[in-house]
């Protein structure tokens, strides 16, 4: 006789609206790419590079925090 072993989260409905891991991954990757490419576009003054990178990294961080908060509410 074989019984299935319950796994964490198996009882939760799938997919949860508002949480799309692929979409979050794409958005975060886009922000990280833009942060890496700040110096490549030749536009910003060197004194503006680090603040611009910090802004993009903060946006990526906020996106991830929001996604985690949404998952925690499930």
PDB file with SEQRES, HELIX, SHEET and CRYST1 records, atoms N, CA, C and O in Angstrom:
SEQRES   1 A   74  UNK UNK UNK UNK UNK UNK UNK UNK UNK UNK UNK UNK UNK          
SEQRES   2 A   74  UNK UNK UNK UNK UNK UNK UNK UNK UNK UNK UNK UNK UNK          
SEQRES   3 A   74  UNK UNK UNK UNK UNK UNK UNK UNK UNK UNK UNK UNK UNK          
SEQRES   4 A   74  UNK UNK UNK UNK UNK UNK UNK UNK UNK UNK UNK UNK UNK          
SEQRES   5 A   74  UNK UNK UNK UNK UNK UNK UNK UNK UNK UNK UNK UNK UNK          
SEQRES   6 A   74  UNK UNK UNK UNK UNK UNK UNK UNK UNK                          
HELIX    1 AA1 UNK A   21  UNK A   36  1                                  16    
HELIX    2 AA2 UNK A   46  UNK A   72  1                                  27    
CRYST1    1.000    1.000    1.000  90.00  90.00  90.00 P 1           1          
ATOM      1  N   UNK A   1       0.829  -1.173   0.000  1.00  0.00           N  
ATOM      2  CA  UNK A   1       0.000   0.000   0.000  1.00  0.00           C  
ATOM      3  C   UNK A   1       0.876   1.240   0.000  1.00  0.00           C  
ATOM      4  O   UNK A   1       1.780   1.382   0.824  1.00  0.00           O  
ATOM      5  N   UNK A   2       0.598   2.119  -0.922  1.00  0.00           N  
ATOM      6  CA  UNK A   2       1.423   3.316  -1.067  1.00  0.00           C  
ATOM      7  C   UNK A   2       0.593   4.570  -0.814  1.00  0.00           C  
ATOM      8  O   UNK A   2      -0.426   4.802  -1.464  1.00  0.00           O  
ATOM      9  N   UNK A   3       1.039   5.352   0.119  1.00  0.00           N  
ATOM     10  CA  UNK A   3       0.376   6.638   0.373  1.00  0.00           C  
ATOM     11  C   UNK A   3       1.302   7.764  -0.027  1.00  0.00           C  
ATOM     12  O   UNK A   3       2.518   7.693   0.151  1.00  0.00           O  
ATOM     13  N   UNK A   4       0.702   8.798  -0.570  1.00  0.00           N  
ATOM     14  CA  UNK A   4       1.525   9.937  -0.976  1.00  0.00           C  
ATOM     15  C   UNK A   4       1.913  10.750   0.261  1.00  0.00           C  
ATOM     16  O   UNK A   4       1.163  10.845   1.233  1.00  0.00           O  
ATOM     17  N   UNK A   5       3.074  11.313   0.189  1.00  0.00           N  
ATOM     18  CA  UNK A   5       3.567  12.148   1.275  1.00  0.00           C  
ATOM     19  C   UNK A   5       3.227  13.598   0.926  1.00  0.00           C  
ATOM     20  O   UNK A   5       3.616  14.085  -0.136  1.00  0.00           O  
ATOM     21  N   UNK A   6       2.505  14.292   1.810  1.00  0.00           N  
ATOM     22  CA  UNK A   6       2.170  15.691   1.501  1.00  0.00           C  
ATOM     23  C   UNK A   6       3.419  16.562   1.511  1.00  0.00           C  
ATOM     24  O   UNK A   6       4.316  16.377   2.334  1.00  0.00           O  
ATOM     25  N   UNK A   7       3.461  17.485   0.613  1.00  0.00           N  
ATOM     26  CA  UNK A   7       4.585  18.417   0.513  1.00  0.00           C  
ATOM     27  C   UNK A   7       4.124  19.804   0.922  1.00  0.00           C  
ATOM     28  O   UNK A   7       2.954  20.142   0.746  1.00  0.00           O  
ATOM     29  N   UNK A   8       5.015  20.606   1.461  1.00  0.00           N  
ATOM     30  CA  UNK A   8       4.635  21.964   1.849  1.00  0.00           C  
ATOM     31  C   UNK A   8       4.063  22.726   0.651  1.00  0.00           C  
ATOM     32  O   UNK A   8       4.643  22.733  -0.435  1.00  0.00           O  
ATOM     33  N   UNK A   9       2.937  23.353   0.870  1.00  0.00           N  
ATOM     34  CA  UNK A   9       2.340  24.159  -0.178  1.00  0.00           C  
ATOM     35  C   UNK A   9       1.403  23.416  -1.095  1.00  0.00           C  
ATOM     36  O   UNK A   9       0.726  24.038  -1.913  1.00  0.00           O  
ATOM     37  N   UNK A  10       1.340  22.086  -0.984  1.00  0.00           N  
ATOM     38  CA  UNK A  10       0.465  21.306  -1.855  1.00  0.00           C  
ATOM     39  C   UNK A  10      -1.010  21.643  -1.650  1.00  0.00           C  
ATOM     40  O   UNK A  10      -1.821  21.483  -2.562  1.00  0.00           O  
ATOM     41  N   UNK A  11      -1.348  22.104  -0.468  1.00  0.00           N  
ATOM     42  CA  UNK A  11      -2.732  22.430  -0.174  1.00  0.00           C  
ATOM     43  C   UNK A  11      -3.161  23.787  -0.745  1.00  0.00           C  
ATOM     44  O   UNK A  11      -4.347  24.116  -0.748  1.00  0.00           O  
ATOM     45  N   UNK A  12      -2.208  24.554  -1.217  1.00  0.00           N  
ATOM     46  CA  UNK A  12      -2.501  25.886  -1.745  1.00  0.00           C  
ATOM     47  C   UNK A  12      -2.994  25.802  -3.183  1.00  0.00           C  
ATOM     48  O   UNK A  12      -2.525  24.969  -3.958  1.00  0.00           O  
ATOM     49  N   UNK A  13      -3.937  26.663  -3.535  1.00  0.00           N  
ATOM     50  CA  UNK A  13      -4.399  26.675  -4.932  1.00  0.00           C  
ATOM     51  C   UNK A  13      -3.308  27.193  -5.857  1.00  0.00           C  
ATOM     52  O   UNK A  13      -2.527  28.063  -5.470  1.00  0.00           O  
ATOM     53  N   UNK A  14      -3.251  26.678  -7.049  1.00  0.00           N  
ATOM     54  CA  UNK A  14      -2.261  27.102  -8.047  1.00  0.00           C  
ATOM     55  C   UNK A  14      -2.964  27.580  -9.287  1.00  0.00           C  
ATOM     56  O   UNK A  14      -4.067  27.092  -9.532  1.00  0.00           O  
ATOM     57  N   UNK A  15      -2.476  28.434 -10.058  1.00  0.00           N  
ATOM     58  CA  UNK A  15      -1.537  29.488  -9.691  1.00  0.00           C  
ATOM     59  C   UNK A  15      -2.251  30.601  -8.940  1.00  0.00           C  
ATOM     60  O   UNK A  15      -3.449  30.824  -9.118  1.00  0.00           O  
ATOM     61  N   UNK A  16      -1.512  31.277  -8.117  1.00  0.00           N  
ATOM     62  CA  UNK A  16      -2.080  32.379  -7.349  1.00  0.00           C  
ATOM     63  C   UNK A  16      -2.045  33.654  -8.184  1.00  0.00           C  
ATOM     64  O   UNK A  16      -1.002  34.000  -8.738  1.00  0.00           O  
ATOM     65  N   UNK A  17      -3.161  34.347  -8.282  1.00  0.00           N  
ATOM     66  CA  UNK A  17      -3.169  35.576  -9.071  1.00  0.00           C  
ATOM     67  C   UNK A  17      -2.223  36.619  -8.464  1.00  0.00           C  
ATOM     68  O   UNK A  17      -2.175  36.794  -7.246  1.00  0.00           O  
ATOM     69  N   UNK A  18      -1.501  37.283  -9.301  1.00  0.00           N  
ATOM     70  CA  UNK A  18      -0.577  38.317  -8.840  1.00  0.00           C  
ATOM     71  C   UNK A  18       0.834  37.830  -8.589  1.00  0.00           C  
ATOM     72  O   UNK A  18       1.739  38.641  -8.390  1.00  0.00           O  
ATOM     73  N   UNK A  19       1.038  36.536  -8.593  1.00  0.00           N  
ATOM     74  CA  UNK A  19       2.369  35.994  -8.367  1.00  0.00           C  
ATOM     75  C   UNK A  19       2.734  35.149  -9.583  1.00  0.00           C  
ATOM     76  O   UNK A  19       2.288  34.012  -9.732  1.00  0.00           O  
ATOM     77  N   UNK A  20       3.546  35.729 -10.433  1.00  0.00           N  
ATOM     78  CA  UNK A  20       4.003  35.018 -11.626  1.00  0.00           C  
ATOM     79  C   UNK A  20       5.529  35.014 -11.593  1.00  0.00           C  
ATOM     80  O   UNK A  20       6.160  35.994 -11.991  1.00  0.00           O  
ATOM     81  N   UNK A  21       6.126  33.916 -11.121  1.00  0.00           N  
ATOM     82  CA  UNK A  21       7.581  33.873 -10.983  1.00  0.00           C  
ATOM     83  C   UNK A  21       8.330  34.229 -12.267  1.00  0.00           C  
ATOM     84  O   UNK A  21       9.358  34.904 -12.214  1.00  0.00           O  
ATOM     85  N   UNK A  22       7.829  33.785 -13.410  1.00  0.00           N  
ATOM     86  CA  UNK A  22       8.522  34.089 -14.670  1.00  0.00           C  
ATOM     87  C   UNK A  22       8.523  35.582 -14.935  1.00  0.00           C  
ATOM     88  O   UNK A  22       9.533  36.139 -15.365  1.00  0.00           O  
ATOM     89  N   UNK A  23       7.410  36.226 -14.685  1.00  0.00           N  
ATOM     90  CA  UNK A  23       7.315  37.674 -14.891  1.00  0.00           C  
ATOM     91  C   UNK A  23       8.240  38.434 -13.942  1.00  0.00           C  
ATOM     92  O   UNK A  23       8.918  39.381 -14.339  1.00  0.00           O  
ATOM     93  N   UNK A  24       8.253  38.003 -12.690  1.00  0.00           N  
ATOM     94  CA  UNK A  24       9.127  38.643 -11.700  1.00  0.00           C  
ATOM     95  C   UNK A  24      10.579  38.451 -12.098  1.00  0.00           C  
ATOM     96  O   UNK A  24      11.377  39.383 -12.002  1.00  0.00           O  
ATOM     97  N   UNK A  25      10.927  37.263 -12.539  1.00  0.00           N  
ATOM     98  CA  UNK A  25      12.300  36.981 -12.964  1.00  0.00           C  
ATOM     99  C   UNK A  25      12.694  37.901 -14.118  1.00  0.00           C  
ATOM    100  O   UNK A  25      13.788  38.466 -14.114  1.00  0.00           O  
ATOM    101  N   UNK A  26      11.820  38.052 -15.092  1.00  0.00           N  
ATOM    102  CA  UNK A  26      12.115  38.901 -16.256  1.00  0.00           C  
ATOM    103  C   UNK A  26      12.296  40.353 -15.843  1.00  0.00           C  
ATOM    104  O   UNK A  26      13.213  41.025 -16.315  1.00  0.00           O  
ATOM    105  N   UNK A  27      11.423  40.842 -14.961  1.00  0.00           N  
ATOM    106  CA  UNK A  27      11.516  42.235 -14.527  1.00  0.00           C  
ATOM    107  C   UNK A  27      12.797  42.489 -13.743  1.00  0.00           C  
ATOM    108  O   UNK A  27      13.475  43.492 -13.969  1.00  0.00           O  
ATOM    109  N   UNK A  28      13.132  41.586 -12.823  1.00  0.00           N  
ATOM    110  CA  UNK A  28      14.349  41.752 -12.025  1.00  0.00           C  
ATOM    111  C   UNK A  28      15.586  41.663 -12.924  1.00  0.00           C  
ATOM    112  O   UNK A  28      16.512  42.461 -12.783  1.00  0.00           O  
ATOM    113  N   UNK A  29      15.602  40.702 -13.839  1.00  0.00           N  
ATOM    114  CA  UNK A  29      16.739  40.569 -14.754  1.00  0.00           C  
ATOM    115  C   UNK A  29      16.902  41.827 -15.605  1.00  0.00           C  
ATOM    116  O   UNK A  29      18.022  42.267 -15.862  1.00  0.00           O  
ATOM    117  N   UNK A  30      15.781  42.402 -16.039  1.00  0.00           N  
ATOM    118  CA  UNK A  30      15.839  43.646 -16.811  1.00  0.00           C  
ATOM    119  C   UNK A  30      16.440  44.787 -16.008  1.00  0.00           C  
ATOM    120  O   UNK A  30      17.254  45.551 -16.526  1.00  0.00           O  
ATOM    121  N   UNK A  31      16.045  44.906 -14.747  1.00  0.00           N  
ATOM    122  CA  UNK A  31      16.601  45.958 -13.894  1.00  0.00           C  
ATOM    123  C   UNK A  31      18.088  45.744 -13.647  1.00  0.00           C  
ATOM    124  O   UNK A  31      18.866  46.698 -13.655  1.00  0.00           O  
ATOM    125  N   UNK A  32      18.487  44.482 -13.425  1.00  0.00           N  
ATOM    126  CA  UNK A  32      19.904  44.201 -13.201  1.00  0.00           C  
ATOM    127  C   UNK A  32      20.733  44.464 -14.460  1.00  0.00           C  
ATOM    128  O   UNK A  32      21.860  44.953 -14.376  1.00  0.00           O  
ATOM    129  N   UNK A  33      20.180  44.142 -15.606  1.00  0.00           N  
ATOM    130  CA  UNK A  33      20.874  44.419 -16.865  1.00  0.00           C  
ATOM    131  C   UNK A  33      21.048  45.915 -17.050  1.00  0.00           C  
ATOM    132  O   UNK A  33      22.121  46.379 -17.437  1.00  0.00           O  
ATOM    133  N   UNK A  34      19.998  46.665 -16.776  1.00  0.00           N  
ATOM    134  CA  UNK A  34      20.096  48.129 -16.893  1.00  0.00           C  
ATOM    135  C   UNK A  34      21.124  48.690 -15.917  1.00  0.00           C  
ATOM    136  O   UNK A  34      21.828  49.645 -16.245  1.00  0.00           O  
ATOM    137  N   UNK A  35      21.220  48.106 -14.716  1.00  0.00           N  
ATOM    138  CA  UNK A  35      22.205  48.567 -13.733  1.00  0.00           C  
ATOM    139  C   UNK A  35      23.628  48.296 -14.215  1.00  0.00           C  
ATOM    140  O   UNK A  35      24.529  49.108 -14.003  1.00  0.00           O  
ATOM    141  N   UNK A  36      23.823  47.137 -14.870  1.00  0.00           N  
ATOM    142  CA  UNK A  36      25.154  46.822 -15.406  1.00  0.00           C  
ATOM    143  C   UNK A  36      25.506  47.707 -16.598  1.00  0.00           C  
ATOM    144  O   UNK A  36      26.671  48.040 -16.816  1.00  0.00           O  
ATOM    145  N   UNK A  37      24.479  48.085 -17.370  1.00  0.00           N  
ATOM    146  CA  UNK A  37      24.711  48.833 -18.605  1.00  0.00           C  
ATOM    147  C   UNK A  37      24.729  50.347 -18.429  1.00  0.00           C  
ATOM    148  O   UNK A  37      24.833  51.079 -19.414  1.00  0.00           O  
ATOM    149  N   UNK A  38      24.629  50.824 -17.206  1.00  0.00           N  
ATOM    150  CA  UNK A  38      24.603  52.276 -16.983  1.00  0.00           C  
ATOM    151  C   UNK A  38      25.844  52.931 -17.570  1.00  0.00           C  
ATOM    152  O   UNK A  38      25.752  54.019 -18.138  1.00  0.00           O  
ATOM    153  N   UNK A  39      26.985  52.301 -17.447  1.00  0.00           N  
ATOM    154  CA  UNK A  39      28.225  52.889 -17.959  1.00  0.00           C  
ATOM    155  C   UNK A  39      28.393  52.662 -19.452  1.00  0.00           C  
ATOM    156  O   UNK A  39      29.143  53.383 -20.110  1.00  0.00           O  
ATOM    157  N   UNK A  40      27.707  51.675 -19.987  1.00  0.00           N  
ATOM    158  CA  UNK A  40      27.890  51.330 -21.396  1.00  0.00           C  
ATOM    159  C   UNK A  40      27.218  52.309 -22.343  1.00  0.00           C  
ATOM    160  O   UNK A  40      27.649  52.463 -23.486  1.00  0.00           O  
ATOM    161  N   UNK A  41      26.153  52.978 -21.871  1.00  0.00           N  
ATOM    162  CA  UNK A  41      25.448  53.865 -22.796  1.00  0.00           C  
ATOM    163  C   UNK A  41      26.145  55.204 -22.998  1.00  0.00           C  
ATOM    164  O   UNK A  41      25.767  55.970 -23.884  1.00  0.00           O  
ATOM    165  N   UNK A  42      27.152  55.490 -22.193  1.00  0.00           N  
ATOM    166  CA  UNK A  42      27.936  56.705 -22.389  1.00  0.00           C  
ATOM    167  C   UNK A  42      27.210  57.982 -22.013  1.00  0.00           C  
ATOM    168  O   UNK A  42      27.770  59.069 -22.151  1.00  0.00           O  
ATOM    169  N   UNK A  43      25.989  57.877 -21.546  1.00  0.00           N  
ATOM    170  CA  UNK A  43      25.192  59.058 -21.248  1.00  0.00           C  
ATOM    171  C   UNK A  43      25.492  59.717 -19.908  1.00  0.00           C  
ATOM    172  O   UNK A  43      25.768  60.916 -19.861  1.00  0.00           O  
ATOM    173  N   UNK A  44      25.442  58.957 -18.821  1.00  0.00           N  
ATOM    174  CA  UNK A  44      25.538  59.618 -17.522  1.00  0.00           C  
ATOM    175  C   UNK A  44      26.938  60.116 -17.201  1.00  0.00           C  
ATOM    176  O   UNK A  44      27.948  59.545 -17.614  1.00  0.00           O  
ATOM    177  N   UNK A  45      26.950  61.197 -16.452  1.00  0.00           N  
ATOM    178  CA  UNK A  45      28.183  61.738 -15.898  1.00  0.00           C  
ATOM    179  C   UNK A  45      28.706  60.692 -14.905  1.00  0.00           C  
ATOM    180  O   UNK A  45      27.910  60.061 -14.210  1.00  0.00           O  
ATOM    181  N   UNK A  46      30.022  60.498 -14.827  1.00  0.00           N  
ATOM    182  CA  UNK A  46      30.553  59.483 -13.904  1.00  0.00           C  
ATOM    183  C   UNK A  46      30.057  59.642 -12.461  1.00  0.00           C  
ATOM    184  O   UNK A  46      29.942  58.652 -11.738  1.00  0.00           O  
ATOM    185  N   UNK A  47      29.767  60.862 -12.042  1.00  0.00           N  
ATOM    186  CA  UNK A  47      29.275  61.061 -10.678  1.00  0.00           C  
ATOM    187  C   UNK A  47      27.828  60.603 -10.518  1.00  0.00           C  
ATOM    188  O   UNK A  47      27.337  60.512  -9.393  1.00  0.00           O  
ATOM    189  N   UNK A  48      27.143  60.315 -11.609  1.00  0.00           N  
ATOM    190  CA  UNK A  48      25.753  59.871 -11.555  1.00  0.00           C  
ATOM    191  C   UNK A  48      25.606  58.357 -11.710  1.00  0.00           C  
ATOM    192  O   UNK A  48      24.507  57.822 -11.565  1.00  0.00           O  
ATOM    193  N   UNK A  49      26.704  57.667 -12.004  1.00  0.00           N  
ATOM    194  CA  UNK A  49      26.635  56.232 -12.267  1.00  0.00           C  
ATOM    195  C   UNK A  49      26.194  55.444 -11.035  1.00  0.00           C  
ATOM    196  O   UNK A  49      25.244  54.665 -11.108  1.00  0.00           O  
ATOM    197  N   UNK A  50      26.871  55.638  -9.912  1.00  0.00           N  
ATOM    198  CA  UNK A  50      26.552  54.864  -8.710  1.00  0.00           C  
ATOM    199  C   UNK A  50      25.141  55.164  -8.201  1.00  0.00           C  
ATOM    200  O   UNK A  50      24.418  54.227  -7.862  1.00  0.00           O  
ATOM    201  N   UNK A  51      24.720  56.434  -8.133  1.00  0.00           N  
ATOM    202  CA  UNK A  51      23.326  56.674  -7.712  1.00  0.00           C  
ATOM    203  C   UNK A  51      22.294  56.030  -8.647  1.00  0.00           C  
ATOM    204  O   UNK A  51      21.268  55.533  -8.184  1.00  0.00           O  
ATOM    205  N   UNK A  52      22.559  56.036  -9.952  1.00  0.00           N  
ATOM    206  CA  UNK A  52      21.628  55.411 -10.899  1.00  0.00           C  
ATOM    207  C   UNK A  52      21.593  53.894 -10.711  1.00  0.00           C  
ATOM    208  O   UNK A  52      20.524  53.285 -10.744  1.00  0.00           O  
ATOM    209  N   UNK A  53      22.770  53.286 -10.512  1.00  0.00           N  
ATOM    210  CA  UNK A  53      22.812  51.852 -10.257  1.00  0.00           C  
ATOM    211  C   UNK A  53      22.091  51.523  -8.946  1.00  0.00           C  
ATOM    212  O   UNK A  53      21.362  50.534  -8.862  1.00  0.00           O  
ATOM    213  N   UNK A  54      22.298  52.353  -7.934  1.00  0.00           N  
ATOM    214  CA  UNK A  54      21.632  52.132  -6.649  1.00  0.00           C  
ATOM    215  C   UNK A  54      20.118  52.210  -6.799  1.00  0.00           C  
ATOM    216  O   UNK A  54      19.390  51.424  -6.193  1.00  0.00           O  
ATOM    217  N   UNK A  55      19.649  53.150  -7.601  1.00  0.00           N  
ATOM    218  CA  UNK A  55      18.211  53.289  -7.828  1.00  0.00           C  
ATOM    219  C   UNK A  55      17.641  52.037  -8.507  1.00  0.00           C  
ATOM    220  O   UNK A  55      16.586  51.540  -8.113  1.00  0.00           O  
ATOM    221  N   UNK A  56      18.332  51.542  -9.510  1.00  0.00           N  
ATOM    222  CA  UNK A  56      17.867  50.344 -10.216  1.00  0.00           C  
ATOM    223  C   UNK A  56      17.903  49.108  -9.318  1.00  0.00           C  
ATOM    224  O   UNK A  56      16.994  48.279  -9.364  1.00  0.00           O  
ATOM    225  N   UNK A  57      18.949  48.983  -8.506  1.00  0.00           N  
ATOM    226  CA  UNK A  57      19.032  47.854  -7.582  1.00  0.00           C  
ATOM    227  C   UNK A  57      17.945  47.935  -6.511  1.00  0.00           C  
ATOM    228  O   UNK A  57      17.401  46.913  -6.092  1.00  0.00           O  
ATOM    229  N   UNK A  58      17.637  49.146  -6.077  1.00  0.00           N  
ATOM    230  CA  UNK A  58      16.566  49.319  -5.101  1.00  0.00           C  
ATOM    231  C   UNK A  58      15.210  48.940  -5.702  1.00  0.00           C  
ATOM    232  O   UNK A  58      14.367  48.358  -5.019  1.00  0.00           O  
ATOM    233  N   UNK A  59      15.004  49.265  -6.964  1.00  0.00           N  
ATOM    234  CA  UNK A  59      13.762  48.875  -7.635  1.00  0.00           C  
ATOM    235  C   UNK A  59      13.648  47.355  -7.709  1.00  0.00           C  
ATOM    236  O   UNK A  59      12.576  46.798  -7.473  1.00  0.00           O  
ATOM    237  N   UNK A  60      14.753  46.683  -8.035  1.00  0.00           N  
ATOM    238  CA  UNK A  60      14.753  45.215  -8.093  1.00  0.00           C  
ATOM    239  C   UNK A  60      14.469  44.636  -6.706  1.00  0.00           C  
ATOM    240  O   UNK A  60      13.701  43.683  -6.568  1.00  0.00           O  
ATOM    241  N   UNK A  61      15.087  45.213  -5.696  1.00  0.00           N  
ATOM    242  CA  UNK A  61      14.867  44.762  -4.326  1.00  0.00           C  
ATOM    243  C   UNK A  61      13.399  44.936  -3.931  1.00  0.00           C  
ATOM    244  O   UNK A  61      12.794  44.021  -3.370  1.00  0.00           O  
ATOM    245  N   UNK A  62      12.827  46.104  -4.222  1.00  0.00           N  
ATOM    246  CA  UNK A  62      11.422  46.353  -3.890  1.00  0.00           C  
ATOM    247  C   UNK A  62      10.490  45.376  -4.590  1.00  0.00           C  
ATOM    248  O   UNK A  62       9.505  44.921  -4.008  1.00  0.00           O  
ATOM    249  N   UNK A  63      10.800  45.057  -5.828  1.00  0.00           N  
ATOM    250  CA  UNK A  63       9.996  44.102  -6.586  1.00  0.00           C  
ATOM    251  C   UNK A  63      10.027  42.723  -5.928  1.00  0.00           C  
ATOM    252  O   UNK A  63       8.996  42.062  -5.806  1.00  0.00           O  
ATOM    253  N   UNK A  64      11.211  42.297  -5.509  1.00  0.00           N  
ATOM    254  CA  UNK A  64      11.341  40.999  -4.846  1.00  0.00           C  
ATOM    255  C   UNK A  64      10.657  40.989  -3.485  1.00  0.00           C  
ATOM    256  O   UNK A  64      10.016  40.002  -3.121  1.00  0.00           O  
ATOM    257  N   UNK A  65      10.785  42.068  -2.738  1.00  0.00           N  
ATOM    258  CA  UNK A  65      10.131  42.159  -1.427  1.00  0.00           C  
ATOM    259  C   UNK A  65       8.613  42.100  -1.588  1.00  0.00           C  
ATOM    260  O   UNK A  65       7.925  41.424  -0.823  1.00  0.00           O  
ATOM    261  N   UNK A  66       8.100  42.810  -2.584  1.00  0.00           N  
ATOM    262  CA  UNK A  66       6.657  42.803  -2.849  1.00  0.00           C  
ATOM    263  C   UNK A  66       6.182  41.393  -3.225  1.00  0.00           C  
ATOM    264  O   UNK A  66       5.126  40.951  -2.771  1.00  0.00           O  
ATOM    265  N   UNK A  67       6.949  40.706  -4.038  1.00  0.00           N  
ATOM    266  CA  UNK A  67       6.583  39.350  -4.427  1.00  0.00           C  
ATOM    267  C   UNK A  67       6.583  38.414  -3.216  1.00  0.00           C  
ATOM    268  O   UNK A  67       5.684  37.586  -3.068  1.00  0.00           O  
ATOM    269  N   UNK A  68       7.578  38.544  -2.363  1.00  0.00           N  
ATOM    270  CA  UNK A  68       7.628  37.710  -1.158  1.00  0.00           C  
ATOM    271  C   UNK A  68       6.476  38.023  -0.221  1.00  0.00           C  
ATOM    272  O   UNK A  68       5.907  37.112   0.381  1.00  0.00           O  
ATOM    273  N   UNK A  69       6.124  39.288  -0.088  1.00  0.00           N  
ATOM    274  CA  UNK A  69       5.006  39.676   0.765  1.00  0.00           C  
ATOM    275  C   UNK A  69       3.696  39.090   0.218  1.00  0.00           C  
ATOM    276  O   UNK A  69       2.841  38.652   0.988  1.00  0.00           O  
ATOM    277  N   UNK A  70       3.547  39.084  -1.080  1.00  0.00           N  
ATOM    278  CA  UNK A  70       2.352  38.513  -1.688  1.00  0.00           C  
ATOM    279  C   UNK A  70       2.285  37.014  -1.425  1.00  0.00           C  
ATOM    280  O   UNK A  70       1.218  36.487  -1.109  1.00  0.00           O  
ATOM    281  N   UNK A  71       3.401  36.331  -1.552  1.00  0.00           N  
ATOM    282  CA  UNK A  71       3.440  34.889  -1.311  1.00  0.00           C  
ATOM    283  C   UNK A  71       3.160  34.585   0.168  1.00  0.00           C  
ATOM    284  O   UNK A  71       2.498  33.596   0.482  1.00  0.00           O  
ATOM    285  N   UNK A  72       3.659  35.426   1.068  1.00  0.00           N  
ATOM    286  CA  UNK A  72       3.428  35.208   2.498  1.00  0.00           C  
ATOM    287  C   UNK A  72       1.953  35.320   2.864  1.00  0.00           C  
ATOM    288  O   UNK A  72       1.515  34.725   3.848  1.00  0.00           O  
ATOM    289  N   UNK A  73       1.186  36.073   2.087  1.00  0.00           N  
ATOM    290  CA  UNK A  73      -0.239  36.264   2.375  1.00  0.00           C  
ATOM    291  C   UNK A  73      -1.084  35.090   1.934  1.00  0.00           C  
ATOM    292  O   UNK A  73      -2.261  35.006   2.284  1.00  0.00           O  
ATOM    293  N   UNK A  74      -0.502  34.185   1.171  1.00  0.00           N  
ATOM    294  CA  UNK A  74      -1.262  33.046   0.654  1.00  0.00           C  
ATOM    295  C   UNK A  74      -1.617  32.114   1.794  1.00  0.00           C  
ATOM    296  O   UNK A  74      -2.260  31.088   1.575  1.00  0.00           O  
TER     297      UNK A  74                                                      
END                                                                             
